[in-house]
Structure formats: structure tokens, C-alpha cells
């Protein structure tokens, strides 16, 4: 994903620039004469992607399986995406997640790429694979493996050493993707992968990069990937456009498709309130055109937004923006911005993120903390946010009206209000129309009444014919006209179409609008039909001359109209307001379901309709289904139903909601001191000696210093310890440490067992400072002759990404230089003999199940204190909140049992202190381990995250659990751990079956 912090000002400026009336006239951004290009079952022309020859709007959202380390829950996310209207999922794969050491690759357990691809196919989703080599994604090193930091070859170029490393990764992952592509691999395997990305946001375009891109393209083809290939442009630069483009000033590359990304729409305010109302940019038909116009850079290929803002990331020390982002890029934003994209001919859209998840362990880059919630449609706790309801409505329209795929601009329409605009598109094949109605950017967002006059396929109309339409504030309407829906002819409607289906040769159509607004729907018949009002209020009139049946109504709850005769199949028309409409779910077996919080699946077997889903409370159930389905099951239990006058069946008893979950208090803590490395007599004989070995780091160090950087010694993630010995001298007054520690990283220092203090890198910056220089006064003992021991712990909060292809990910981590200084800061050359120790085993993991991201170099991690099987009986009893602290790291452990009722899906989290504020006055940080899994880092005085959801499968919902906290403090009064408790973030009846993730209970030998 793109460096949004660096481009935010440009994005906002673009979004806020008023669009003149002339800019609303469609421009020729597609070459309609471009030939169809075919890649097996996938093909495309200038207008759209096609699957098996059928035009498709690709409506996708992003999911990172590595940010949810409980594989059974991958299905939960995929089902929620499908239920939320998406037909495609985009998947990033993190090279470093699979490769702790060069030549070592793991695709088992939580890294089972094959499994998530199979799940996506089973859930009826197409897949866009994004396998790197570089992904960015706010991951440490942008997804590069730790060992690549030591490679002197410049990354993202054609350097042979780098390409050899890349080919290692691609050989493994491409083979898996090839087996799961829609075209199959020629060996009997197939899946639902339709597009494949070969690189991400490569903004450097020298010949070395061109040769690199050529290599990646050829490698994918050689590895059997036969679907179209693309690169995702970092914004709208016109970089790596297919060779067929005739647009001036583009940079051409080997890809089949041109894709780009964009994140307009403003940011959240300091007060945590969303900013709203910025204008949606036109990046296609109605935009400025040219190389930097978005879709216009590649007229021969369909418009493709590989990433469009479904939220925004948050950073260390912010005021906590995820809930704000969920609103700011939520309801109404989605209608305005995503609809504007669709009206601009962008028929391939993927929203980043659909589910953000958790950057657990040491996955996060310096720019983010543990939570990667992103304000996405599905929260980190797997809650389906209200913004997902709107996505379901928009995705439902796309599914119900396939004519939307491949539309082109139609003749301009007349809008009665000067404040309102309507992009008007048509299908060249069917002449169906799409009208995207919103406020003009230059006129703000007012409360306007208006009519539209347009030449539609069924005649010239000014509509509505009764009361004008209303556009109130920041909003948009997605209107269709002249479309065949099932056996019906929809002339136009001022309501929006959510879904339509045919059941037993009769049609059911769901239209909705804003509560209290009037609606008008016109349907075409050959003769006067019979109209029966079954529920609510609506009126009708038939124009025999035109054959138009006009229905007028107000969106308030639900009205149901039955229309028969007139030369068409019977129609049940459900007219709803938004709150009512979002209660409906479209099943996969000609089924419409109303009621539950989530419909996961429908399956017709014999005469039984089996439904699965979730209820958040006691919920009524109503079903429209074929008459042959005489019985209904909900989550495996028979449901008695009765027929209604509106043609549905309702449950005679409501579906039960979830039972309360009893959450135990966390008591019986035990504690141990965790920084023995600070004591002078600590045995470090097995540690590696620091020497003058070469380094690939881009960070300069003073002449004469040894190579101190942690990566050079095989330690790439988490904490690292140094112990140095020097000879005392009367001039030894200070020690100066230059260190690299990522976002809000830190260093702690002891001499002869005496704590000198700590230094922390600044927080509260979206683009953090990642290195720092710290000076500490030495104790008087250091001025005496003899050997003295200095102990240093560096907390590394991630390596930089490599977004600008400048090897920024190779910035040094750990110590960079260290010197004993005389008064005035003069370095007088006292040598320090250093040793280093990081995570146990370095690149040789003793715990491959949890993998390279799980552990750093704390003593407790190296001896297994974080694991559930460790025997802590000899530890001292403790209470939390603590009253005192010792400089360095103190460990706390406790055990508890959970008994979540069977058949419930509950998200339980660890919460620290006062969760109503993003930060506290207490200065400490804690690594939290749940059943041995590092589920994040809490920094009390930095924030903003104070609640850490733990997915089921990591947390045992039906048995024993262990929590271990590695709490690091300066030991000052008050800098002690606050209250720690379990909280329930969500609780529903339903869910998917979840097993515990297999991982060792005790520490085994390093391999």
C-alpha cells in the first residue's frame, strides 16, 4: 500500500480542488476499438474484465491472512466479505513471514497460503494475489525477510544477487498461486485467482527497474501463472503502463494491465471527529485525462484501482483514529467516492482494507502500532461495522445489474438544481443506464431538491414526476434505468436497487431510500397489471399509452407490493428505508433472508433450506425461497415457519441471541525480574562477539567503530542486548549511544549494574523518527581503573519500508555506535569490547510454528517464560496494578479458564488501564503473550492502543489460558503496570468452528 503520510497533502489537495462544470463532461479515456485480450478463462478489453466471456465489475476488498494467526477464522472473514457484497478478495503475501532464513520457507500452519486460497474459492470469491516481492503494507521491511537486510545488492533492481533471492521466494509462492488460478495449472488443480500482481508501488523507473520488472513478469509466466499480470502504481503517475498505451509521458512496462491506487478523502481531526464532505476525484471518464489522470493512462485496458481507501492506518502516539476513520471513510463516503469511481468507468476496484486485523508480534513497520484495524468494514475484533451494510447494498446492486460492467458515458442529463450533478453512463450492449447523483464539488453539500431530465432507453423522462428527489448533505444516489431485472423492465427508479432474484418463476426486488424521502419507481408492461398492496403504503398509476406503471411511496419501514399480469412474471416489490433494507441478505440458492446480524451461507438439500449465520440478539427470521424447500434450518437446528401474505415464510419463534459470557478477573499473578543481563556477573560467554564484519546498512557510523548493527549478527526482530567491557579512566564522564529502533523505539543502559536511564524516540508522528543519539552520565565507578561492564537493551520497533526503492529498509537497527566521552562530549578513544544477543536461535527458529515475528531477545523469551508450559511456581506472588517497578524488564504471569458457550463467536481482549484515554502518565511498555503468542505491544505513555483483541484459536475459549507480560520501565515512582483485565468486544451466536492453533508449550532446542 502507498505511503499515505507522505502523500496526504497531495491527496487532500486533489480531493479539495473544485471541479468545474466543463470537467464533468466525459472524456475519451478508453480506446473502444482496442482488441479483446484473452488469458484462458480471463479476458479483457478497454471496458472491463471478463470471466468466461462475461463482463464483470470486480468488487474487491483486501485481507491479509498473516494479520490473523488463527487459520480457521480466515473463513469467518471471507464469509463476511462475501455477505458484505464483495465478489473478490485481494490477498497480500509477506515474504518475510514465510522465510526466517535464506533458503528456508514455511507454508504450513498459520502460513498455509494454499488453505486460504482454497477457502476463498469455496466461499465463492474471486482472488487477486499480491505476492511481492515487495508489498509495503505497513510491514517491517515492507515484507522483505530479515535476512535480506544483509544483502549488499540494491533491492528492487536487476542486481543478480537480489534477483536470485527474489526467485527463491517466487518459485515457492508462484507454484501455489498457479495451482489456485482460475485457469488451472495443467495438472488437475484450479481455483479462483483471476489477477496477479508482480510488484507494488515501484516509483523508480530507471533501466535497472525496467529490467527487474521484465524479470518478474517472465518469472510469473515461467512458473505457470497464466492470468493477467499487473503492477500497482503508487498514485496516479502513469508508471508501468502496458506497451499498448499511446498516452504521452507514461512509463511503459511488461504488465498486462495498468493499476493504480489512491486514498483521498481527508483525515480525522485531533478531537477524534471525522472530517466529511470533501469532493470525490474523477480518475476516469470525467477527469482531466493524461498520464496522471488515473485510468486514462492506459486506454486499451480496463480501469483498475488496485487499492482505494477503505480506511487509513494509525501511528504511535496518535489520538486513536480507527473509529474516526471508520466513520470518515464509511457510510456516505462509500456512496460518493466508490460510486464516482464506478461512474468513471473504473470497473475493477479493491478497497484497502476490508479487514485489517492485527500486526501481531514484530510484524509492524515503524509507522504503525499493533492494531491494523484500519477503520475497515470488518473491525480488528471481526465486528461487521455499519459501513459494511452500505457495502452490501452497493455490492448487491452490482450483482443484480450485470449491465453495469463495461458502461461508457452517455449523453449529459439535465439536473434542475445547480448544486447537483449526475454522471450518466450506458451499456453499449443493452443500453442500460447508471446515474451517479451527488453534489457538485464547487457547491458543497447542501440539502437540495431536484429533478432529472434525460433521454432514457424507454423514452424521455423528467423524474420524479411527483415530489422532487432530495439530496441531503454529503451523500450520493446510485440510480439505474432502462434495465431488465429478472423478467421485469425497470424504466427508472429514484430508489436504489439492493437486490433482485427469481423464485419459482416470480421475481422479488428490493428497493430502498433514505428514511422519510419519497420514492418513485416506473416499470414497463404491455398491458395494465394488477397491483396489490400487501403491506405499508404506496400508490400506483398506469399510463396505457407508454405502458408505464408508476409507484409512489415514502421510505418508512417497509411497504410490499405484488404486481401480476401485464405480460410479465409476477413481482414482489419490497420498498424499504435504509435501516430496514440492511436487514436483508441475498443467499446463493434463490433465497432472500431477513433478520439475522449476518447470513453466512444457504444450502438447499432435498426439501430443506439450511441457513448459517450469526445473531447478536433475539431476532425474527423471514425467508423468501422456492416452494420445494418446505423446511428451514438455522445453524443446524430446525426452525418452524409459517406462510405470510407477502409470499415469505416467517419463523414462528425468534432466533435466539447469544448467552452472556462470564469473563474471569485476572488474579494470582506471579513475577520475576527479567533483565539479568544488566548485572555485572551475568554469563555472556555464549554471546556473539562484535567485530568488524561487513554490513549492508545504509546508515553511516563513525570511523573506527565496529559493526554493532543487530541484523549483521542474525537478529532482525524485537529486542536485542549488548554487553560491553571497557577500562575505567578519570575522564570517563558520559557514554554516547547512536541507535536505530524504529517507531517509538528505545534504549536502556546500565554500567556495573547501575541503571543510567533510557532514551525513547519521538512519538506522535505519522512518519516517525527511527534513529536517535542519546548520552548518559556515567557513575563515578566508571572513572576508576579496572574493567567495567556496560549493558544496553535496544527495543527495535520495526525496520523501515522501501517504498522509494532506496534501500531504506536497511537503515541500521540496534546500536550503531558507542563511545565513552570526556567532559564537553569529547570522544577520547576508550575502546569497548562488545558482545550481542538477540532472539534465541537467531535465524534458526526454535519455534517455527509461531515463526520469526513472534519473538525478540528478552531474557524471558530466550528461556521460555512466555510459553504456557513454563513452570513459574518458584516466582514470587504479585498483584496488578503494581506499586513499584525496577528498571529494566519485569515479567508477570497468570492463568485463567474460559467457558464461552458452545456455538458462540466472541472476541475477548486484554485491556490496560483506563481505556477511555489514549495514553497515561505512567511510563512503561509491555509485550503481551497469550498462550505463547506475542499479540502486541502496549506503550502506556505513548498509546493510542489500550485494548488488544486476541483471536480464538490463540485464546482457548473452552479451557485453560496463560498470559505473560514483559513490562519494561525506568523504575521511577508511578511508572508501573496499571490494571490488566479481560473484556468482551463482541459476542454473537453463530460463527465458524475454531480449533486451537498448534504450537509448542515449552521451549525446545534451536534448529
N, C-alpha and C positions, 0 to 999 in steps of 0.2 A: 504494500500500500504506500501511498505517497507521503512525503514529509509535509504534513498539513501545517505544522507550526511555521515552517519556512515560507510556505506559500499562502498563508492565511490572508495576508494583506492584499495580495493579488486577487485571490478568490473573492474576497469581500468587495473589492473594487469592481470586479467584473459583475458580481451579482447586483450591486447597487447602482450601476450605471443605467440611467434612464434609456429605455429603448424607444426610438422614435416611431412614428406611425409607419414610415417607409420600411423600417426594419421588420415590420410584421408581414410584409409581402413575401411570399415564398420565393426562394432562390433555387436554381437547379443544382442541388448538391449531390445528385445521383445521376449516373450515366445509365439511363433506362435501356440503352442499346447494348450494355455490357452482357457478355455471354454467361450462361449458367456454367459454373464450375462444379464438378462432381467428385466427391471423395467417398466412394462407397455409398452408404445409406444417407450420408450428409452431403448436401449441396447448397449452393447459394448463388444469387445474382446480386445486383446492386441494391435490391429492395429488402431482402430478408434471407434468413437461413431457412433451409428446407430439410425435413426429415422424411425419408421415403417419398420425396416429391411433394410433400405437403408443406405449405408455408407455415412458419411458426413464429410467434412472439416468444422469445426466450426471456422468461421472467424468473430471475435467479437471486439467491442470496448466499452469502459466504458463511462457511462453517470450518473451523479448524479442529479436527479431532484431537490434536495434541494439546489443546486447551481444555479438554475434558477427559481426564485419565481414568475413565470408567467406561470401557467399550460398550457395555450393554446399554448405556444411556445415549450412545450415538443414535440408536434407533428412535429414542424419545425425541431428540432434536429434529431428525429427519421427518418424523411423522408430524411434528408441529409445523415445520416449514411447509410440508405438503398441505396440511389443513389450513395454513395461512395464505394459500393461494399461489404458492410458488410451484413452477413446473421443473425447476432446475436448481441444483446446488453447486456452488463453486468451492473447491477444496484446495487449500494450500497444503503442501508437504514441506516439513522442516528438515533439511539435510542433516543438521547437527543433532537433531532429535534421534536420528537413526544411526549415527556414526560417532562413537566416542573416540575412535582411534582410526588412523588411516588404514584402510583395508578391512575394517570391521564394520559390519552392517547388521542391523536387527530390525526385522519386520514382524515380530511376534508380540503377543500380549497387547499392551496399550499402543503399540506401534504397528498394529496389523492393518496396513493400508488396504489389503485385499478385502478385509472384512467390511470396512466402511463403504467401499465401492459396491460390494455385493448388497449391502443394506440399502443403499440409495436406489439400486435397480429394483429391489424387492418392494420398496415404498413408492415406486412409480415416478422417480425423479431422474431427469437427465443430469449429467455431471459435466462440469468444466474443471479439468485438472490443471493445477498450477504448481509445478514441481521444482521451480527454481531454474538453475542452481541458486539464484539469489531471489528471496521473496520479500525482504524488508519486514513487513507485518509487525513492527514494534517488537521484534525478537532480538535477543542478544546476537550480535554479529549479523543481523538481518537474515538469520537462518543458516549462515555458514557454520560448519563444525568448528569446535575449538582448535583442533589441530591445524586447521588451515591458516590460523593466525601466524603460525611459524613458517609459512611458506613465503619465501622472498619474491616469488613471481607475483607480478601485479594481478590482482583479481579482476575478473570481468574483461579480460583481454584475450588475445590469442597466444599468450605465453604458453609454451608446450607443457611446462610443469603444472600450471593451473588447469589446462585442458585435460591433462591426464587425471588429475584429481576429480574434475567435473565428470569425466567419463566413467570413473568408478561409481559415482552416485547414480548417474543416469542409466547405466547399464542395469542396475538393480531396480530402480523405481520405474523406468520405462517399460520393462518387461511386465510388471504388474499392471500398469495402465493399459498396455496393449491387450492384455487378456480381458480387460473390462471395457474396451471401447465398443461402441455400437456396431462397428464393422466386424468385430471378432478378430482373432489373431491367426486364423487359418488352421488352428489346432483344436477346434471344437469349443473354444471359450469365447464368450461375448458378454457384453454388459450394456451400460447406458452412457458411457463417455462420448460426448459429441464434439468437444473442442479441447485443445491442449495448448497451454501457454509455455513458451520456451525460455522466456526471460521476463523480468519485471522492472519497469521504470528505468531502463538504461538510457540516461540522458546524455551520455558522452558518445559522440558519433564519429570518432576518428576511424581511419582504416583498420586499426587493431580491433576496434569494436565490431566493425563490419565483418571481418574475418571470423571473429568469435561468434557472431550471430549466424553466419553461414555454417559454422561447425555445429552449433546447437540444432539448427534445422536438419542438417544432414544426419546428425546422431539420432534424432527422434524418428526419422524415416528409416534409418538403418535398423533401429530397434523395433520396428514393426508398428509404429503409430501411424495410422493412415487417415485419421480425421484431420480437419483443417487446423493449422498451427497459427499462433499469433503471439505478439508481444504487447504488453500493456504500457502505453505511453504515459509518462509522468506529467499529466496535464494535457493540454492541447498544443503540442509542439509540432505535430506533423513528422514525428520521428518514427523510423522503421515502418514506413508505408509500403504496401506491396508495389512491386515493379510496374504494375499496370497504371499507376496513378500518373495523370498528366498535369497535376496541380503544381504550380511553381513553388519553389523553396521548400519542398518536402525533402526528408532524408529517406531514401529507399532502403529496403531490407528484404530478407528472404521470407518473411511471413506471408501466409495466405490471406489473412485478414488484418485490418488496422483496428486496434482497440485503444481506448484512452480512458483516463479516469478523471474524476472531479468531485470536489467537496465544497460547493458553495452553500450559502445559507446562514452565515453569521455564527456567532459563538454564544455561550452562556455568560451572563453577567456575573460580576463579583458576588452579588447578592443571591446568586443561585437561581435567578428567574430567567426564563428563556427569552431570547430576543426573537421577534417574529416579523413577518411582513416584508422581507427582502424579496426582490424580484427573481424569478427563475430565469436562468440564462437560456438562450436559444443556441443550441450546438448542432444544428442540422438545417432543415428546410428554411427556417425563419431567422437564421443567424447571419453573421457577416460573411461567411464563406472563407475560402482560402486555406492555407496550410495550418493555420492556428485556429480555425473555426470549429474544430471537432470533427464531426462526421464528414465534412466537406473535403477533408484532406485525401480521402480515398473514394472517389466517385464510383468505382467499379465494384465495391464490396459493401455489404450491409453495414449500417451504422451500429457501432458496438461500444457500449460503455462497460468496460470490464470491472470497474469499481465506481459506484456512485454512493454518496454519503447516506448510509443508513444510521449514522451516529457519528461519534468522534471519540478519540482517545483522551484519557485524562492523565495527569502527571503528578509527580511527587510534590506535595506542598500546595496543591490547588485547594479550592474551596469545595470540591466534590461536585463534579459536573455531570455525572452519568444520568441521574434522574432528570436534570435540566435538559440534557441532550436528548433524552428520550421524548421529551415534550417538544423541544425546538425542532427536531427532525422527526416529528411524529405526525399525528393527525393534522390534516390540512397541508402541512409541508409536503407530505407524500402526494396528496392530490395535485398540488400546484407544481411541484418540481418533477415528479415522476411522470405526470401527465404531460407536462411541457416537453419532456424528452420524447415520449411516445408520439406526440404531435409533430415533433421534429424529425420523425422517421427513424428514431433510434429503437429498433426492434429487438436488439439484444441488450438487456440491462441486467446487471448484477449489483446487488446492494451490499455494501460492506459496512457493518456486519449484519447477518441475520441472527446469529448467536455468537457473541464474543467470547464468553467463557472466562477462564482463569489462567493467567500466566503463572502457573504454579512453579515452585522451586526456583531455579535460576534461569527460567526461560526469558524474562522480560529484558528488553533493551533499557538503557538508562532513562529513556523518555517516559516510561510508564511504570506504575507500581503493579501489585499483584493482580488486582481486578482488571479484566479486559471486557467488562460489561458492555461498554461502548454505547450505552443508550439504545441498544438494538431491540428489534421487535420481540426477541426472546431474551429475557434478562439473564444475568450470570447465574441466578438461582433457578433458572429454567421456568420462570414465570412468563406466560404469554401476555405481553403488555397490551394495553388498549390500542396501541398503534398497529398491532398485528391484525386487529379486527378490520381496520381500514384496508390493510394489505389484502386481506381475504376478499373484501368487496372488489377491489381493483383487479386482483387475480381472477376472481370469478367472472368479471366482465370479459377479460381476455380469453378465458376458456370458452365462454358462451358465444363469443363472436369471433370466430377464426378469421373473418374478413379483415380484422384489424392488422393482420400480418401483411406487410408489403404495401401499405397505403402510401399514396403520394398526395401532394397538395391539390385541393380542389379550388373552384372559383371562390373569391372572397365573399363573405356574407355581410349583411348589414346588421349592426347592433344598435339599438335605439339609444343606449346610454354612451356618452363619450368616455366613460370611465372603464368600460368593459370591452374586452377583446375576445374573439373566438377564432382559434386556428381551425381550419376546415380541411379535412383530408378525405380521400376517397380510395376505394379499392378499384384498380383498373379492371379486374375480372368481374366483380359483381356490382360495382358502383355503390356499394355500401358506404356510409358516411360516418365519420368520427368528428365531433365538435368538442374541442377542449376550450372551455369557457372560464376565464379568470379576469382579474382586474389588469388594466394596462399598468405597466411598471411606473410610468410617469405620473399616474394619478393616485398612487397609494391604494389603501384598502378601505373603501367606504361601504356604506350599506346602500346598494343600488337596486332599482327595479328596471327591468329591461325586457325587450322582445328581440327576436332574431328573425330576419327575413332572408330566406335562402332558396335557391333552386335545388330541390332535393330529387332523388330518383322518382318519387311518386308525384311530383308537381312542385309548384312554387307555393311556399307557405310563409306566413308570418305567425310566429308562435311565441308564447301561448296565445290562444285566441281569447281566453277569458282574462284572468289576472296575470300581470307580468311575472316573469321569473324574478327571483331575488338572489342576489349575491352579496352576502353579508360578511364584510371583513376579509381576512386572509383565508381564501377558500377557492375552490375550483369545482366545476362540474364536468364529468366525463359523459357526454351525451352521444347516443348513436341514433342513426336514422337510415331508412331505406334498407333495412337488413331483414333477412329471413332467419328466424329463430325457431328451430323445430319446424312445425308446419304452419307457423304464423308469419305474417308480414307486419313488421313494426315500421310504420311510416315515420314516426318520431315520438320521442317522449322527453318531457322536461324532468322526469325522474331518471335515476341512474339504474342500470341493469346490473344486478348482482349475480344471478344465476338463472339458468333455464335448463329444463330436462324434459324428456318424453317418457311417460309411464303408461304402459298399456295403450299405446296409440293416441294418448291425450297429452297435451303439453301443460307444464307448470312453469310459471315465470315469476320471478321475484324482483320487484322494482322498489326503490327506496329514495328517500329525500330527507332534508333537514326537518326536524320536528316543527310543526306549525306552518311550514311553507306549503303552498298549493302545488299540485301536480297535474299534468295533462299528458295523456297518452292517446295516440291515434294508431289504430290498427286497420288494415285494409281487408275488405271482404267483397265477394262477388254479389252478395245479396244481404239483406238485413239479418244479422244474427240475433239470437235470443240472449239477453243479458240478465243474469240473476245475481242479485246482491246477497251473498251468503253471510257476510259479517262486516260490521263497520258501516261507513258512509261513503257513497260515491254516486255520481250521476252519469248518465250516458246520453249521447245523441248520435243518430246515424244520418250521414249525408249520402243519400241514394245516388246522387249524380257522380260522386267520386268513389263511393264505396267505403267511405271513411267512418269508422266507429270511434267517436271521441269520448274518453272517460275523463271526468273532472273530480278531484278529491283533494283532501288536505292530509298531509302526512302526520298522523297522530295515532300511535299504536299500530293497529293493523286493520286493513279492510281486505276482504276477499271477494272477488267477482268471478262468476262462472259464465263463460261465453260459449255457446254452442251454435252449430249451423253456420250459415253464411259461406258455405263452400270450404270450410277449413276444419281441422280436427278440433275437438273440444279443448278449451283453455281454462285453466285455473290461474287467475292473476292475483298475486299477493302484493298488496300495496302497503309499504311499511315505512315507519320513520327509522332513523339510523339505529337507535337503541334496540328496536325490535328486529331489524334486519340482521344485526350481527349475531343473533341467537340461532341463525340457520347455518347448516353445514351441508355441503354437497358431498354425497357419498360416491363410491366408484361403481355402484351397481344400479343405476337409475333410481337413486334413493335421495330424498331430501329429509334432513333431520333437524328438528327444532328443540332447543332446550339445554343440552349439556354445555359445560365450560369448554369442552374440547371433544371433537369426534376424531378418533384415530383411524378407524377402519370400518368398512362394511363388507360383509361377505354373505352371498346368497348360496345356500346349500339345500337342495330339495325345496321344501316349503318353509324354510326357516331363514330369517334375516338376522345374522349375528352382527351386533354392533359392539365396538370397543371404544372407550373414551374415558374422560375424567369429569367428575362433578366436584364443584367447590362448596356446594351446599345442597340441601334438598331441592330437587329440580324436576319439573314436569318434562315429559317426553312426548313428542309428536312426530309422526313418521308419514311421509308420502312414499309409497313403494308399490311395486306390481302386486296385483291381487293374488298371484300364486304364492306369495310369501305370507302365509297365514299366521305364522308365529314369529315372535321377536325375542331376541336375547340381548341382554346388556351385560357386557363383561362376563359372559358365560352363564348368567342367571336368566331364567325365563321371565318375561315381562308380560303380564296380562294387558291386553289392549281392547279398545272398542272403537267402532267406526264413528266418524263425525260427519256433519252435514257438509263440510267443506272438502270432503274426499280424502281426508287423512285418517290415521289411527292414532289415538292417544292412549298413554298408559293409564290404567285405572288407579294406580298408586304412583306417587312421585318416586324418582330415583333417589336413593339415599345419598347424603353427603358424607364427608369424612368424619371419623370419630376424632375427638381431641387426642393430641399426642402429649404424653407425660414426659417432660424434659427434666432429667435429674440435675441437681446442683453439683458443681464441681468442687469436691472436698477431698480430704485425705491426701493433700499434696505432699510430695517428698522432694528434697532439694539436695544439690551437690554443686560445689564450685567447679567451674568449667574452664578456667584459664591457668592450668598448671604450668603452661609454657612461660608464664611471667616470672616464675620462681627461678633464682639463680642456679639451683641444683638440678633442674629438670634435665632428664636424659635425652639429648637430641642426637646421639651418635648415629642413629639410623637415618637422619635427615640428609637431604642432598646439600652438598657444599656449593655455595655460589661461586661462579667462576667467570671467566671472560669469554664464554661461548658466544657465537654469533647470534644475532637477533634480527627478526624481520620487522620489528616495530618501527612505526613512523615517528615515534617520539624521541627527540634528541636528549641525550644525557651528557653531563659534564665529562670532559676528558679525564681519564684516569679512573673512572668508576667501573666496577664490574657490571656484568649484566644481571640486574636484580629482578627483571620483569618475570611475573609468575608463569606466563604462558611458555616461556623458554624451557621451563622445567616440568612441563606437562600438566600444569594446574590452570584450568581455564574458567572455572566457575566457582562462585561463592568465596568464602573467607580463605585467607592464606596467612600463615605465620612465618615470621623471620626471627632468628636469634643471632645476634652478632656479639663478637668479643673485641674489646679494644683495651689498650693500655692507658691508664689514667694519667693526667698531666694537669698542672695547676691552671693552665689556660682553657681547660675544657669547661665552657660555660653553657653552651647550648648544643642541641642536636637538631639539625635541619633535615626534613624529610620531604622529598618531592615524590608524590604518589598519584596513581591513577585508580579511581574507584567507582566510576560510573555515576549515575544519578543519585544524589543524596548518600553517596558512599562515605566511608570514614576510615580513620586510622587511630589506633590506641597504642600508647608507648609506656614501657616500664624500663627502668635501669636498676639493676641489682635488686629487683623485686619491688621497687618503689614506683608507684604509678605516677607518671609525669603529666598525663592528661590525654585528651583526644581532640581530634580536629574533624569537622564534618564539611563536606562540600555543600554549596548553597542549594536550597530547595526553593519551590515556588516559581520555577522557570519552566516553560514548555519545552525549551531547548536547553537542557541543563549543562552546567559546567561539570566536566568529568575528570579533571585533574586538579591538584592543589599543592601548594607549598606550605608546610607547617613547621614552626620552630617551637621547641620545648626547652625550658630551663633545666639544666642537669642538676642533680643533687650534689651536695658538697663531696659526697663519697667518690664521685667520678673524677675529682681532682687529685685524689691520692694515687700513688703508684700502684701497680698491680693490675690484674685483669678484672675487667668489669663486663657485665652481661647486659645487653640491650635486647628487649623483647618487643616485637611490633606485630600487631594484628591489623590487617587491611580487609575491610568489608568491600568486596567488589560487587557493585550492583549493575553488572552487565557491561558488555562491550558495545561500542557504537555500531550503528548500521553502516552500510557502504553505499548509501543512496547516490552519491555523486561520483561513484567509481574512482575514488581517490585513496583507497586502502584505509579509510577512516576507521574501519573495524580493527585495524592493527595498532591503534593507539594503545600505549602501554597500560597494563593493569598490575596492581601490586606496587611495590616500591620501584622507583625509577632511579633515584639517587639518595644518598645519605651521607652526611658529613658532620663531624664534630667541629664546633666553631668556638673561636675565642671571642672576647668582648667586641662588639661592633659588627658581628656577623662574619668575621674573617675565618676562612677555612685554612687551617694550618697543617692539613695533611695527616691527621691521625688516622691510620688505617683501621678498618673494621672488617673482621673475618666473619662472613655471614653464612648461615645455613637457612634452608627454606623447607616448609612442609605445607602442602595443601590437602586436598581431599585424599582419602585413603585409596591407594592404588593408582592415583593419577588418571591416566587414560585407560588403565586396566581395571575395569569396574568389578568390585566385589558384589555389587547388587545390580546386575543387568536388568532385572525386572523393572525396577524404578528408573534406572537409566542415568545418564550423565547430568541431567538437570536437577536431580533430587538432592545431591549433597555437596557441601563445601568442606572446608578444612578445620572446622571447630573440633577441639579435642573430643567432645562428646560424640560427634559424628564419626570420628575415626575409631572410637571404641564401641560404638553401637548403642549409645544412650537413647537415641531417637527411636529405636526399634521396639516393637511391643513385647518381644520376648526377653528383653533385658531385665535382670533381677536387681531391683532398686531397694531391696529390703534394708540394706546397710545405709541407705541415705537417711538424712535427718528429716524429721517431720517438719512441715512448713504450712503456713497459711498464706492465702492470696485474697485481698491485696497484701503486699509485703510492706513492712515498716522500715526496713533498712536494705541497703544494697552494697555490694562490694564491687570495686572497679573491675571491669572485665565482664566475663560471661558467667551467669548463674543458670543452672538447669533446674527445671521443675517438671515433675511427672505426676500424673494421676490416672486412675482407671475409672470407667463408668460403664454401665449397661444401658442399652436402649431396647425398647419393646414397641416399635412402631406397629400399629395394627396391620395385619396382612392385607394386601390389596390396596394399600395407600401409597401415594407418592409424596414424600415430604422432603423438603430441603431444610437441613439443620446447619447452623453456622456457629462459629466461635466469635464471640463479641468481646471487645476490650473496652473497659471504662465507660465513659459517658458517650453513648453512640449518637447523641444529638449534636455533637460538635466535631468538626473535622480534626481537631488536634487538642492536646492537653499541655499543661505546664510541665508535667513530668517528662524528663528527657531520658528515654530509653527506647530500645528496639528489641523485637522478639521474632525469632524464627519459630513457626508453629508446625509441629509434626503431629499428624494424626495417623495412628497405626503405622508409623514409619515413613509416611509420605510428607514431604515438605510442601505444605499447602499455602505458603506465603510468608511475607514479612510485614510486620506491623511496626511502624515508627511513630511512637506516641506524639512527639512534639512536631512532627512533620505532616503526617496524615496524607491524604484525607481518609483513607480506608480504615474503618474500625470493626467492620463485620466481614467475616471470611466464610463464605458458604463452602461446605465440604460435601462433595457428591457421594451419593450412596454407591457402595462398591468400594470406595475408600473408607467411608464410615460404615460400620456394621450396624444396620438398623434393627437387627434381631439378635443382639448378643453383646459381647464384651468389646470395649474400645480402650485405647491408650492415647493420651495426649502428652506430648513432651514439648516444653517451651525452652528455647535457648535465649535467655534475656541478657542483653548487653547494655551496660550502663557505665557512667563515670563514677558511680558510687556516692555522688553528692546527696545530701538530705533531700528527700522527696522524689528523687529520680529512681523510683521503684515501680514495680509492676502493679498496675491497677487491677480492679476486679476483672475476672475472666469468667464468662458464663456461656452456656449454650442457649441459642434462641432458634425459634422456628420461623423461617422466612416465608414458607408457603406450605400448604397442606391440602391435597385433593384425594379423592377416592378414585383409583384407577392406576395409571402409569403403565410401565413395562416391567417385565421381570428383570431383576438385577442381582447378579452374583458378586461376591467379594472378589476383588482383583487379586490374583495370586502374586505374592511377593514374600521374601524371607522374613521370618520373625526375629532372627538373630543374625549376628554378623558372621559371615563365612570368610574363608581365605580369599585374598585378592587373586584374580586370574590374570 
